[in-house]
Amino acid sequence: MSILLINPTAAHGLYGEAKPFVAVESPMWLRLHFGYLRSRDIPTFGIEGEQNGAGAVDIAERVEAIDP
């Protein structure tokens, strides 16, 4: 069993045209869950859509490639 954590892209709806000026970092919940699962030797993968500027299609393709 492997687990995939996804942080989808959402800044476009929150910040509109100011998005290029917004600092983005991985949310704390994602890092906490990732660390906990990894510490239990559970294969864990993450997709950080916000930092990578990934859209829904990009994320879906990554999910298929990882095949959790």
N, C-alpha and C positions, 0 to 999 in steps of 0.2 A: 504494500500500500504506500502510495506517496500522496503528498498534499500540495496543492497549488494555492498560494495566496495572491490575490489580485487587488491592486489599487487602481481603479479606473480613472481615466481622465475626466476631471470635473471643473477645472479652473476656467474653461471657456464660458461656462454658465455663471460663474461667480464674479469674474472680473472683466468680462467683455473685452474691449479694445485695450485695456491696461494689462492684459495677460503677459506681454513680453517683459514687463517691468516687475513681475511678481516673483519673489524667491520661492523655490519649491524644494522640499526635502521629503524623504520617506516619512510617512506618519508613524508616530510612536507605536500604535497598536500593531502595525505590520512588523516592525522590528521586534517587539516583544513576543508576538506569536511565533515568528520565525526562529528566534533564539530558543524559545521553550521547546519547540518541536525538534529542532536540531540537537538540543541537549539530550533528548530522549532517543536519539538515533533514528528518528523518523525522516525518511527522505522528503525534503521540503524544497519547493521551488517558489519563486516569487516573480511577479510581473508588475513593474512599477510604471504604469501608463502615464502618470502625470509627469514624472521626470524625463521620460523618454519621448514625450509628445505623441504617444501611440493612440490611435483611434480605435474604434470598436473592431474594425476589420483586422487591424494589426494585432490586437490582443487575441482575437479569435484564432488567427493563424498561429500565434505562439502557443496557445492552449493546445491546439491540435499537434504541434510539433513536440511539446513536452509530454502529452498523453498521460496525465496523472491518473 
